Amino acid sequence: MWEYFKRKKEAPKPPEPVVLKPINYPTSIVLLWAKAIEGNQEVQLFLLKEGFPELFHATNAIFLVQDSRDWLMQNGYAHLMAMINTCEGLQTAGEWLLKNNMHLLYHMGRSVDHEADSMQWMVANASQDLVILARAIQYKKDQIEENHNDLHTFGKDL
């Protein structure tokens, strides 16, 4: 009986590092992604069918869909998930982006979270399509937050 308590526990395995995939998109795809975030489901499905599953899942992750958040983490898009977490005020995600020299994603996330210095950085250093994307994410995240804080829609996502 005491042998059970004497057994050594297996050391937890460290998570295997996931290779981050590139996220360089033409302006037209970035603007389509902004439209998908604004709520156009046809555009979101178009992105999925045309070979941009990461943008489909990133859009769902912005809408708090846990399966899509997990998909991003498991398929090489942890940097997109870190940007989304930074949008939601998670400082450790922003620190991770900075540590890995992903300044654009860091400032995009912070600008969505209403940090004026990061929005100024975006306007000065990022292309106009990325500023439009950040504003689209900001608008939708603000709507989600408002729904969560409204007694009449408490607990309902968009």
N, C-alpha and C positions, 0 to 999 in steps of 0.2 A: 504494500500500500504506500509506503513512504517513497518508493521509487518514483512515483508520479511527481512528487514535489522536488525530487532531486534532478529531474531531467533538465537539461539546459535548453533554454529557448533559442530558437534560431535567430540569428541577428537579422534585422530587417535589411532587405536588399536595397541599395541606393537606386533611385530611379535612373533608368537609362537615359542618357542625354538624347534629345530629339534635335535633329539637324533642322535649322530654320530655313524655310523656303523663301525665295525672293518674292517681293510684293511690289514690283515695278509695273505699273499699268499705264496704258495710253490715256490721254485726257478723256476720250469718249467713254471708256470703261469706268473711270472715276466718277464721271457725271451720271452714268447709269446707276452706279452704286448709290450715289446720293439720292436718286429718284426711288430706288428700292427702299432705302432707309425712310424716306418720306411716306412710304406705305404702298407703293405701286407693286403689287404682288406679281403682276405679269412680267415686269422688268426683273424682279428677283428670280423668278423661275427661268427667265431668259439667261441670266448670268449663270445659273446652275447648268443649264443645257449647253451653253457655249463654252464650258470648260473653266468656269470660275467658281468652283464649289466653296472655296474659302470666303468669297464675298457673300455668297448665299448664307453660309453659316455665321459669318461675322454680323450680318444683318439680323439674323435670329438671335445671336448672342447679345446684341444691343437691346433686343426686346426681351431679354432675360430668359431665353430658352436654354436650359441646362445641357441638353443633349448637344446642341450646337457649340456651347462653350467647351464641352469635353472634346468634341470633334476637332476644334481648333488646336487644343493642347496636344492631342494625340497625332495630329497630321502635319506638324511642322509649322504651325502658325501661332505659336505661343506669343510672339511679338504682337500680333493683332489682338490677342486676348489681353495682353498686358496694357495695350493702348486703351481697350475698352474698360479694363479695371481702373486705369488712371482717370478715365472719364467719370467714373463712379466714386472718385476720391480716395482710392486705395494708394497710399503713398509708396508702399513697398514695390508696387508694380512700376510706378514712375522711376523709382530709384534703380530698378532692374534695367529699365530702358536706357537710362543715362549710363549705367555701368557698362552696357553693351553698345554704347555709341549710337543709339537710335534716337537722336535728338528730335527729328521730325515727328516721330510717333509720340515722344514724350510731350512735346509742345502741343501737338494735336489733342492729346488727352487732357492736358491741363486747360487748353483753351475751351474745350467742351465743358469743363468744370468751372467755367467763368473766371479763369485766372487771366487778368488783363495783360500782364507782361507776356504770357505765352501767346495770346492772340496777336499782340504787336509783333512778336517774333514770327508768327505764321505769315502775317501780312508782308513783313519785310523779307522773309527768306523762303517761303514756300510758293508754289505755283497757285494761280487763282482757283484752279479746280479743287485743290486740296483745302483751300480756305472755304469754298462752297461746301465741300464734304463735311468739314468740321462744323459748320453752321447747321447743316442738316442733322447731324448727330446730336448737336446741342439742343436743337428744337425738339427732337423726339425724346431725348433723355429728360428734358424739362417737363414734357407732357407726361411721361411715365411717373416722374417724381410727384407731379401735381395730382395724378390719379391716386397714388399711394397715400398722399396726405389728405385727400378729400374724403370726408366721412361717408359721402353717398356712393363713392366708388372704391372704398377701402378694400385692398387686396386684389383688385382687378388690374390686370395688365392691359395694355392697348391691343 
